[in-house]
Amino acid sequence: MVVLHALSDFIDCDFAVSDLSPSYWYEGHCLESGDCLRLPRTSMSEAIAHGLMQQLAKNDCYSREGKMYGILLVELPNGEQRVLKAFSGLLNGCSLVAGWVPPIPGRDEVALEEACTLAELDKIKQEILSLKQLTERQQYKTLSDEFERQLQAMSDRHRHCKHQRQEKRQQICNTLTPEALAIALEQLDEESRQQGIERRQLKRQQNEVLQPLQGFIAATDARISELKQERKALSRQLQAQMQATYSLTNFSGRSLSLQQLMPGGSPTGTGDCCAPKLLHYAATHNLKPLAMAEFWWGASSVNQDKIPGEFYGACIERCQPLMGFLLSGLRPNPPAPFPAREEGVRSPSPIRGGVWGEVTLPIIYEDEWLIAVNKPAGLLSVPGRYRDRQDSVLSRLRHLLPDGMALVSVHRLDQETSGILLLARDRQTHKQLSQQFQQRQIHKVYEAILSGVAIAEQGVIDLPLWRDPENRPYQKVDWQNGKPSLTNFQVISREQDYTRIEFTPLTGRTHQLRVHAADVRGLGIAILGDRLYGCDAVTSRLHLHARELHFEHPQLKKTLYLKAITPF
């Protein structure tokens, strides 16, 4: 089975590397020496990965399920370069697929147990689905809705009757004799009592019809809970078996099981991710790794916000704990150089840049009150909710700067958007800058490339935006619930089938520019690389950059003009 592929299978023979700086570092500390070992993701490895994406796009079998894919650029003993490719977990139920790196040894030893357990897990899954789709659930909902409709109609009728009785009582009190008044009032009270009886009878009928169904559904839900617990126990049992048998080898020739590497236990799927499979294969076949790249392909991952075609780093829970061991035997990489300063940007303090494991983080302005950085595409502005989304501009600066723990982000940029991000060094400055943002006193300019040719030269887009709760983080135009969102635009140039454009947002809604560009009621053309909003072009990034920021310095009381050169 051919596993080593020629570079020409993925990129043109005349491919030229325009940027040698890594965009990400796979790294870990050697268990013996403590040295930080690093393997880059470079423009070359990203170009190879894009070539693989184009191949995947031609075959529907790769789109049936979303998963991580990866490539590893390696050097043979004779100096030739080749490419390895891998997928995480199983591919359409198979662990061994021609042309792809095989799974790490250990799966074969538990193949029978795994097959039996997976069959049992699938049986449990099907039973859970069947129990969730019982006709009694829909029957209960239909009957419940009908009773609620009847009760509401009865309540409306009784309320109207009550109002009429109150009016009639006021009328007869002044016109009837005491004896006739007593009889009339008793009749009105009796009408009220009869309506109360009518309501209680309907409620009793509701309980008689719905309670048996409710009890049946409750018993079914209890059974579903039991099945889920059974499924969890079986998964843990299988994972424990795999951890004991999976054996990883590093570039020192040392082999350890997952159980030895992670004695406290590991999440399901550890050892089946792309990076461990690629590095283990390279180590056991005398191949020198040069660069690696991993990306998501297939259906979007709602829970983890993973988008098809986007690059991602080593996952925190499964891959990152193994990196130090897997990279052992490689010579430690020298520290990455600090980035060069952008020209034309003022700073009253010495120039600094920072590196923390992944992408360089240039500081383009700083003083004792605030700091502005040129955020690279692919990096979060602030830490996310989950453990694998802690790396961000804010967390890096807090790690790098002596006063970093006092930093507070004033605003945010989307993860895939690059450009100027402003942070405050104290609460008072944060409050004053936040007020400027809220009062639209901060002038923002973005530059983007649209994935098509725009007709209008300039204009204003006014479309209210609302988060789609069933499709996070997707935003949509919603005239009823949406928040006001206003964007000015000006075409800079048209380049073949693309449009270079300048956006000036007057509001700061999530994904505002991306939706205003993609929606047919806006420009109707998605930003290049914006797969979330319909761009299918294979490209290395979202072509959206926060280029300029003008605002009054809250302490110096003078206008600051910050600019970060557009990188595309």
C-alpha positions in Angstrom: 0.0 0.0 0.0 1.4 3.4 -1.1 1.5 5.8 1.9 4.3 8.1 0.8 3.1 10.6 -1.8 5.0 12.9 -4.1 4.6 16.6 -3.6 3.4 16.9 -7.2 0.2 15.0 -6.1 -0.8 18.1 -4.1 1.0 21.2 -5.4 2.4 22.4 -8.8 6.1 21.6 -9.4 6.9 25.3 -9.7 5.3 26.1 -6.4 7.3 28.9 -4.7 7.2 29.6 -1.0 6.5 33.3 -0.4 6.4 33.2 3.4 8.9 31.1 5.4 7.5 32.1 8.8 5.5 29.4 10.6 1.8 30.1 11.1 1.6 27.6 14.0 3.9 25.4 16.1 3.1 21.8 17.2 5.1 21.7 20.4 5.7 19.8 23.6 8.4 19.2 26.3 10.7 16.2 26.1 9.9 13.9 29.0 13.6 13.3 29.8 15.4 16.6 29.1 12.5 19.1 29.4 13.5 20.7 26.1 10.7 22.4 24.2 10.3 20.5 20.9 8.5 22.1 18.0 7.3 21.2 14.5 5.9 24.1 12.3 2.9 24.5 10.1 4.3 26.4 7.2 3.0 27.9 4.0 4.3 24.8 2.2 2.4 22.4 4.4 -0.7 24.6 4.1 -0.5 24.5 0.3 -0.1 20.7 0.4 -3.2 20.6 2.7 -5.2 22.7 0.3 -4.2 20.3 -2.5 -5.6 17.5 -0.4 -8.8 19.5 0.2 -9.3 19.8 -3.6 -9.0 16.0 -3.8 -11.5 15.4 -1.0 -14.0 17.8 -2.6 -14.2 15.6 -5.6 -15.4 12.6 -3.6 -18.7 12.7 -1.7 -17.5 9.9 0.7 -15.3 12.5 2.5 -18.3 14.9 3.1 -20.5 12.4 4.8 -19.0 13.0 8.2 -17.0 15.9 9.6 -13.5 15.0 10.9 -9.9 16.2 11.1 -7.5 15.5 8.3 -3.8 16.1 8.3 -0.6 16.0 6.2 3.0 15.6 7.2 5.8 16.8 5.0 8.8 14.4 5.6 12.3 14.0 4.3 13.6 10.6 3.3 17.1 9.4 4.2 18.2 10.3 0.7 17.0 13.9 1.1 13.9 13.6 -1.0 10.7 15.1 0.3 7.4 13.2 0.4 3.9 13.6 2.0 2.0 11.5 4.4 -1.7 12.0 4.9 -4.0 10.8 7.7 -7.6 11.1 9.0 -8.8 11.0 12.6 -10.7 8.0 13.9 -12.5 5.9 11.3 -13.2 6.9 7.7 -16.7 5.7 6.9 -16.3 2.9 9.4 -12.8 1.8 8.3 -9.5 2.3 10.1 -7.3 1.1 7.2 -7.8 2.9 3.9 -5.4 2.7 0.9 -3.2 5.7 0.5 -3.6 6.9 4.1 -1.4 6.3 7.1 -2.5 3.2 9.0 -3.7 3.4 12.6 -1.2 3.2 15.5 -0.5 -0.4 16.5 -2.8 -1.7 19.2 -6.2 -1.4 17.4 -5.5 -4.8 15.8 -5.1 -6.5 19.2 -8.5 -5.4 20.3 -10.1 -5.6 16.9 -12.6 -8.3 17.9 -13.5 -6.6 21.2 -13.8 -3.3 19.4 -16.0 -4.8 16.7 -18.3 -6.4 19.2 -18.4 -3.3 21.4 -19.0 -1.0 18.4 -21.9 -3.3 17.3 -23.3 -3.2 20.8 -22.9 0.6 21.0 -24.7 0.9 17.6 -27.5 -1.3 18.9 -27.9 0.9 21.9 -27.8 4.0 19.7 -30.6 2.6 17.5 -32.7 1.7 20.5 -32.3 5.2 21.9 -33.3 6.8 18.6 -36.3 4.4 18.4 -37.4 5.4 21.9 -37.0 9.1 21.1 -39.2 8.7 18.0 -42.1 6.8 19.6 -45.5 7.8 18.3 -46.8 8.3 21.8 -44.5 11.4 22.1 -46.2 13.0 19.1 -49.6 11.8 20.3 -49.0 13.4 23.7 -47.9 16.7 22.2 -50.9 16.8 19.8 -53.4 16.0 22.6 -51.7 18.4 25.0 -51.8 21.2 22.4 -55.5 20.5 21.7 -56.4 20.6 25.5 -54.4 23.8 25.9 -56.4 25.3 23.0 -59.7 24.2 24.5 -58.7 25.6 27.9 -57.6 28.9 26.4 -60.8 29.2 24.4 -62.9 28.3 27.6 -60.9 30.9 29.6 -61.6 33.6 27.0 -65.3 32.7 27.0 -65.5 32.6 30.8 -63.7 35.9 31.1 -66.2 37.5 28.7 -69.1 36.0 30.7 -67.7 37.3 34.0 -67.4 40.8 32.6 -71.1 40.6 31.4 -72.2 39.4 34.9 -70.4 42.2 36.6 -72.1 44.7 34.3 -75.5 43.1 34.9 -75.0 43.1 38.7 -74.5 46.9 38.5 -77.6 47.4 36.4 -80.0 45.2 38.5 -78.9 46.6 41.9 -80.6 49.9 41.0 -83.7 48.5 39.2 -85.0 45.4 41.0 -86.8 44.9 44.3 -84.8 43.2 47.1 -86.6 39.9 46.5 -86.1 39.9 42.7 -82.5 41.2 43.2 -81.7 38.2 45.4 -83.1 35.7 42.8 -81.2 37.4 40.0 -77.9 37.5 41.9 -78.3 33.8 42.7 -78.8 33.0 39.1 -75.6 34.9 38.2 -73.7 33.1 40.9 -75.0 29.8 39.7 -73.8 30.6 36.2 -70.3 31.3 37.6 -70.4 28.0 39.5 -71.4 26.1 36.4 -68.5 27.6 34.5 -66.1 26.6 37.3 -67.5 23.0 37.1 -67.1 23.1 33.3 -63.4 24.0 33.6 -62.7 21.4 36.3 -64.4 18.7 34.1 -62.1 19.6 31.1 -59.1 19.6 33.4 -60.1 16.1 34.7 -60.6 14.9 31.2 -57.1 16.3 30.3 -55.5 14.4 33.1 -57.3 11.1 32.3 -56.1 11.3 28.7 -52.6 12.6 29.2 -51.4 11.0 32.4 -51.1 7.4 31.0 -49.2 8.8 28.1 -47.1 10.9 30.4 -46.3 7.9 32.6 -45.3 5.9 29.5 -43.0 8.6 28.2 -41.4 9.0 31.7 -40.7 5.3 31.8 -39.3 5.5 28.2 -37.0 8.5 29.2 -35.8 6.5 32.2 -34.9 3.6 29.9 -33.0 6.1 27.6 -31.0 7.3 30.7 -30.2 3.6 31.5 -29.1 3.0 27.9 -26.9 6.1 27.9 -25.2 5.0 31.1 -24.7 1.5 29.6 -23.2 3.1 26.5 -20.9 5.3 28.5 -19.7 2.2 30.5 -19.0 0.2 27.3 -17.1 3.2 25.8 -14.9 3.5 28.8 -14.2 -0.2 28.9 -13.2 -0.2 25.2 -11.1 2.9 25.7 -9.3 1.3 28.7 -8.5 -1.8 26.6 -7.2 0.4 23.8 -5.1 2.5 26.1 -3.3 -0.6 27.4 -2.5 -1.9 23.9 -1.9 1.3 21.9 1.8 1.8 21.6 3.4 5.0 20.3 7.0 5.4 19.1 9.0 8.6 19.0 12.1 9.6 17.1 14.4 8.4 19.9 13.0 4.9 19.1 11.3 4.6 22.5 7.8 3.1 22.6 5.2 3.6 25.3 1.5 2.7 25.6 -1.2 5.4 26.0 -1.8 4.0 29.5 1.8 4.8 30.4 1.8 8.2 28.8 -1.6 9.2 30.3 -1.9 7.1 33.5 -4.8 9.3 34.7 -6.8 8.2 31.7 -7.5 9.9 28.4 -10.6 10.9 26.4 -12.1 8.6 23.9 -10.3 8.8 20.6 -6.9 9.5 22.0 -4.3 8.0 19.7 -6.6 8.1 16.7 -6.1 11.7 15.9 -4.1 12.8 12.8 -1.0 14.2 14.4 -0.1 11.1 16.6 -0.8 8.8 13.6 1.4 10.9 11.3 4.3 11.3 13.8 4.3 7.7 14.9 4.4 6.5 11.3 7.3 8.8 10.5 9.2 7.7 13.6 8.8 4.0 12.8 9.8 4.4 9.1 13.0 6.6 9.5 11.3 9.7 8.1 12.3 13.2 9.2 9.2 15.5 9.8 9.6 18.9 8.3 6.1 20.5 8.7 2.5 19.4 9.4 -0.9 20.8 8.9 -4.4 19.7 10.1 -7.8 20.9 8.9 -11.5 20.1 9.3 -13.4 18.6 6.4 -17.0 17.5 6.0 -20.0 18.6 8.0 -19.4 21.6 10.3 -18.8 20.8 14.0 -21.5 22.8 15.9 -20.2 22.0 19.4 -16.6 23.0 18.7 -17.3 25.6 16.0 -15.1 23.8 13.5 -15.5 25.0 9.9 -14.7 22.9 6.8 -11.4 23.9 5.2 -10.1 25.8 8.2 -6.7 24.9 9.8 -6.6 23.9 13.5 -3.9 23.1 16.0 -3.3 20.1 18.2 -6.4 19.5 20.4 -5.7 20.2 24.0 -7.2 17.0 25.6 -6.1 14.3 23.1 -3.0 15.4 21.1 -1.3 18.1 23.1 -0.4 15.8 26.1 1.4 13.4 23.6 3.4 16.0 21.7 6.4 16.1 24.0 6.9 12.3 23.8 6.1 12.0 20.0 8.6 14.8 19.1 11.4 13.4 21.3 14.4 12.6 19.3 14.2 15.7 17.2 16.6 18.5 17.9 14.9 21.4 19.8 14.1 24.2 17.4 15.6 27.6 18.1 13.2 30.3 19.4 11.3 31.9 16.6 12.5 35.5 15.9 10.3 38.4 17.0 8.4 39.9 14.1 9.5 43.1 12.3 7.7 46.3 13.2 5.0 47.6 10.9 6.2 50.9 9.2 4.4 54.1 9.8 3.1 53.1 13.3 3.9 55.3 16.2 4.9 54.0 19.6 6.2 55.9 22.6 7.8 52.8 24.0 10.3 50.2 22.8 9.2 47.8 20.1 8.3 44.4 21.3 6.8 41.3 19.8 5.7 38.0 21.5 5.7 34.3 20.7 3.7 31.8 22.7 3.7 28.4 21.1 2.0 29.3 17.8 1.6 32.5 15.8 3.8 35.6 16.3 1.9 38.5 18.0 3.2 41.9 16.9 2.6 44.8 19.3 2.0 47.9 17.1 1.3 50.5 19.8 1.7 50.6 23.6 1.9 53.0 26.4 1.2 52.9 30.2 -2.6 52.9 29.6 -3.3 50.8 26.5 -1.8 48.4 24.0 -2.7 47.6 20.4 -1.7 44.4 18.6 -1.9 43.2 15.0 -3.9 40.0 15.7 -3.1 37.2 13.2 -5.9 35.3 11.5 -6.7 32.0 13.3 -6.1 33.3 16.8 -8.9 34.1 19.3 -9.2 37.6 20.7 -10.0 36.3 24.2 -10.1 32.8 25.7 -13.1 30.6 24.8 -15.3 28.5 27.1 -13.6 25.1 26.5 -10.1 23.9 27.4 -9.0 23.6 23.8 -9.9 27.3 23.1 -7.8 29.0 25.8 -5.0 30.3 23.4 -5.8 33.9 22.5 -4.3 37.4 22.2 -5.4 38.2 25.8 -4.0 35.0 27.3 -0.7 35.4 25.5 -0.2 39.0 26.5 -1.1 38.1 30.1 1.6 35.4 29.9 4.2 37.6 28.2 3.9 41.0 29.9 4.8 41.8 33.5 1.5 43.6 34.0 -0.4 41.3 31.7 -2.9 40.1 34.3 -4.4 43.6 34.5 -5.1 43.6 30.7 -8.7 43.8 29.6 -9.9 43.5 26.0 -11.9 46.5 24.8 -13.4 44.9 21.7 -13.0 41.6 19.8 -12.2 40.4 16.3 -13.5 37.1 14.8 -11.0 34.3 15.2 -10.3 34.2 11.4 -10.1 38.0 11.1 -6.7 39.7 11.3 -5.9 43.2 12.3 -5.8 45.8 15.1 -7.1 44.7 18.5 -7.2 47.2 21.3 -6.6 46.3 25.0 -6.6 48.4 28.1 -4.1 48.2 30.9 -6.4 49.5 33.7 -10.2 49.5 34.4 -10.6 53.3 34.0 -9.0 53.3 30.5 -11.2 50.2 29.6 -14.3 52.0 30.7 -13.5 55.2 28.7 -12.6 53.3 25.5 -15.7 51.1 25.8 -17.8 54.2 26.0 -16.2 55.5 22.8 -17.1 52.2 21.1 -20.6 52.3 22.4 -21.1 55.9 21.3 -19.6 55.2 17.9 -16.7 57.6 18.4 -14.1 55.1 17.3 -13.5 55.0 13.5 -12.8 51.5 12.2 -11.7 50.6 8.7 -11.6 47.0 7.4 -10.2 45.7 4.1 -11.5 42.6 2.5 -11.6 40.6 -0.8 -14.9 39.5 -2.0 -15.2 36.1 -3.8 -16.9 37.8 -6.8 -17.3 41.0 -8.7 -19.3 43.7 -6.9 -21.5 45.9 -9.1 -21.9 49.0 -6.8 -18.9 51.3 -6.3 -20.0 52.5 -2.8 -22.9 52.6 -0.5 -24.5 51.8 2.8 -25.8 48.4 4.0 -28.5 48.5 6.7 -29.5 45.0 7.7 -30.5 44.0 11.3 -28.7 40.9 12.6 -29.8 38.1 14.9 -28.0 35.0 16.1 -29.4 31.7 14.8 -29.7 29.7 18.0 -29.9 26.4 16.1 -26.8 27.1 14.0 -24.2 28.8 16.1 -22.1 30.9 15.5 -24.1 31.7 12.3 -25.8 35.1 12.2 -28.7 36.0 10.0 -30.8 39.0 8.9 -33.9 39.2 11.0 -36.2 42.2 10.6 -38.3 41.4 13.6 -35.7 40.5 16.3 -32.4 41.7 14.7 -30.2 44.4 16.2 -29.5 47.5 14.0 -26.3 46.9 11.9 -24.9 49.6 9.6 -21.9 49.4 7.2 -20.5 51.8 4.7 -18.5 50.3 1.8 -16.2 51.5 -0.9 -14.7 49.4 -3.7 -10.9 49.7 -3.9 -10.3 47.7 -7.1 -11.5 44.7 -9.1 -9.0 42.0 -9.7 -10.0 39.3 -12.2 -13.0 37.6 -10.5 -12.6 39.2 -7.1 -13.3 42.6 -5.6 -11.0 44.4 -3.1 -13.2 46.5 -0.9 -13.1 48.8 2.1 -15.7 48.5 4.9 -16.4 51.1 7.6 -18.8 49.6 10.1 -20.8 52.1 12.1 -22.0 49.3 14.5 -20.1 46.4 15.9 -22.3 43.3 15.6 -20.9 39.7 15.5 -20.0 38.7 11.9 -21.5 42.1 10.7 -19.2 42.6 7.7 -19.4 38.9 6.8 -23.2 38.8 6.7 -23.5 42.2 5.0 -21.2 41.0 2.3 -22.8 37.6 1.8 -26.5 38.3 2.1 -28.3 39.0 -1.1 -29.9 42.1 0.5 -26.4 43.4 1.0 -23.6 42.9 -1.5 -24.6 39.2 -2.2 -21.0 38.1 -2.4 -19.3 36.2 0.5 -15.8 37.3 1.6 -13.1 35.1 0.1 -12.4 32.2 2.5 -15.7 32.7 4.5 -17.0 29.1 4.3 -19.5 29.8 7.1 -21.4 32.1 4.8 -21.1 30.3 1.5 -17.7 30.8 0.0 -16.5 27.5 -1.5 -13.2 28.7 -2.8 -10.2 26.8 -1.4 -8.0 29.4 0.3 -5.7 29.7 3.2 -7.7 32.2 5.3 -10.6 34.6 5.6 -9.7 37.6 3.6 -10.9 40.2 6.2 -8.5 42.5 8.0 -9.0 45.3 10.6 -6.7 47.8 8.9 -7.3 51.1 10.7 -8.4 52.4 14.1 -8.8 56.2 14.9 -9.8 57.3 18.4 -9.1 59.8 21.1 -6.6 58.6 23.7 -8.6 58.7 26.9 -5.6 60.0 28.9 -3.4 61.9 26.4 -6.5 63.6 25.0 -5.2 63.4 21.4 -6.2 61.4 18.4 -4.4 58.1 17.8 -4.2 56.9 14.2 -3.3 53.2 14.1 -2.8 51.2 10.9 -1.8 47.6 10.2 -0.8 46.8 6.7 -3.2 44.4 4.9 -1.4 41.0 4.6 -3.3 39.8 1.5 
